[in-house]
Amino acid sequence: MDNLVKVAVDAMGGDYAPAEPVKGAVDALAASENIYVFLVGKKDLLEQELSKYTYPKERLAVVHAPEVIETAEPPVNAIRTKKDSSIVTGLSMVRKGEADAFVSSGSTGAVLVGGQVLVGRVKGVERSPLAPVIPTVKGVSLLIDCGANVDARPSHLVQFARMGSIYMEYVMGVKNPRVAIVNIGAEEEKGNALVKGTFPLLKECKDINFIGSIEARDIPYGYADVIVCEAFVGNVILKLYEGVGGALISLVKQGMMTSARSKIGGLLVKPALKETMKSFDVTEYGGAPLLGLKGLVVKTHGSSRAIEIRNSILQCIQFKSQDISGKIREKLEQAKVQEEKEGEEETV
Amino acid sequence: MDNLVKVAVDAMGGDYAPAEPVKGAVDALAASENIYVFLVGKKDLLEQELSKYTYPKERLAVVHAPEVIETAEPPVNAIRTKKDSSIVTGLSMVRKGEADAFVSSGSTGAVLVGGQVLVGRVKGVERSPLAPVIPTVKGVSLLIDCGANVDARPSHLVQFARMGSIYMEYVMGVKNPRVAIVNIGAEEEKGNALVKGTFPLLKECKDINFIGSIEARDIPYGYADVIVCEAFVGNVILKLYEGVGGALISLVKQGMMTSARSKIGGLLVKPALKETMKSFDVTEYGGAPLLGLKGLVVKTHGSSRAIEIRNSILQCIQFKSQDISGKIREKLEQAKVQEEKEGEEETV
């Protein structure tokens, strides 16, 4: 078991729990022999679900967690009081090293707070960002941060840029990823106080490929691989992506029903259109990692189906084999040493 | 001429000047007998363009402005030094009361700065927001603020809510417009410092129909009529709308070229699809007013064609006949009186 990547799966989280998380786990086990799954949740429920499937029993264990944290619960309080919830149990397993990763479609707030409090941040990490990949016409980009900690400082954003670069390079396989900061114009002097404070710091970073500002208009065209912003803006971008995409699709469908001619055309283009839409669907790309923690925590959409949970579990293999947490620690340490050296030189 | 709405049009601004602004002005004159147009720009160029058209000469005058402010110029400096530019000339006409409104597709920065400095704000207005209408599946919403003044305070956002309500009610004809603040969750305790500071103030406003937070995902579905946010976020929303829309359309078109079947279907749905896309195109809805100024200033897209300029000119009729600037002044005065009264009551 030691050479397997051990993933704790929150079987009680999300709109379709426990059915979809259980199916996702079973599918992941079928897809890779390198995975061991802990299904965390109400034992009797999970065993009942599992009885529907054939799966390698030596690579799956049920971990009983009788409590469930609801989406509407205030996160800090939920983490503190529901010690036997699937979220607290799964995160604690990561902290103790019993699991390498925790995957959950449950309360975003509870997962974010719990990740920081229970798993803990890598030494040197000031804030742990939630970094989903978003579709572009060229492939995908990493949007960092979309978490719950708003009102960031420039030093946070610089760390996001470094962590995001590591993720895109070693998990997504993008060589020398282009890093850009979300801004309201391309010029260096534009932006709010946070962006103006961050821009010169990013320009000084020799260990990332900083290409400057990116306007929101250019994000869907894939002009950058790592899109740095503070969480409020990231959240707006992520959700508007979803909203505009969904609204347009519904309008396109309506538009096709307006005449006999377009109805026939609609039937003919339907399969091709469905494929296209899938490639631009944010929910198709597995979960968002919470970067900079001592173990891996992946947040999947509340509306996740088995396919997303399966993909998120499989994503953990690359994350562990590439030792992303270790690489983040090293990079931040090196950056600190470099800054101190430059500081000394300036003093001398 | 006194009963006509006098609109100064920047004939040198935008990617297609002077051809498209001139055509837009001529089209507006044909569409309404209540309009008088001042075409502001290089006289010889404009007269040459005008010679292509037949138009009511008694309702159009060319105002010579030999200088042009380029998009890349730092706005404050441009406004200060280029006194004979079309932007400074047009805005000065509004200040002096020679024109009721100024419509420009030129440098956004110069129009925003010039609007505040040259036309001046209505008494009581702390900041003048740029408020474009954006398409939704139900119609349109007003996105306020998308301007250049970032890092707003709660009191600014409260004024935006009031000004936006007036615009939607009296210019767009939406009775009792629903006002929402852009947030990262529906709960009152969510948000960054600015939103948390603004939310309770909006709740207390008896003169607007505040419905709470709106997540970016719900904006394209038309859940609110007036979408309040600070300018950095507004800018991101506006440009991402454009970006996601454009990227999706190009993907849909590509998708239709993948097989013989979908190619035929594509031809059949093309007219219906084009109509649909038009209804969701941000550039179709005329210009964005800069609200809270002593006259009307309308900023149209840099890529505006005649149709957008024509629509923006016609929009000025409603703005003037409804005395929007006067209504804004009154509403803000009433709000101030109300606040002072409540302050006194609390002291007593």
Interface residues (C-beta under 8 A of the other chain):
Chain A: T136 V137 A148 V150 D151 V182 I184 G191 N192 A193 V195 E215 A216 R217 D218 I219 P220 Y221 A231 F232 V233 N235 V236 I237 L238 K239 L240 Y241 E242 G243 V244 G245 G246 A247 L248 I249 S250 L251 V252 Q254 G255 M256 T258 S259 R261 S262 I264 G265 G266 L267 L268 V269 K270 P271 A272 L273 E275 T276 S279 F280
Chain B: T136 V137 A148 V150 D151 V182 I184 G191 N192 A193 V195 E215 A216 R217 D218 I219 P220 Y221 A231 F232 V233 N235 V236 I237 L238 K239 L240 Y241 E242 G243 V244 G245 G246 A247 L248 I249 S250 L251 V252 Q254 G255 M256 T258 S259 R261 S262 I264 G265 G266 L267 L268 V269 K270 P271 A272 L273 E275 T276 S279 F280
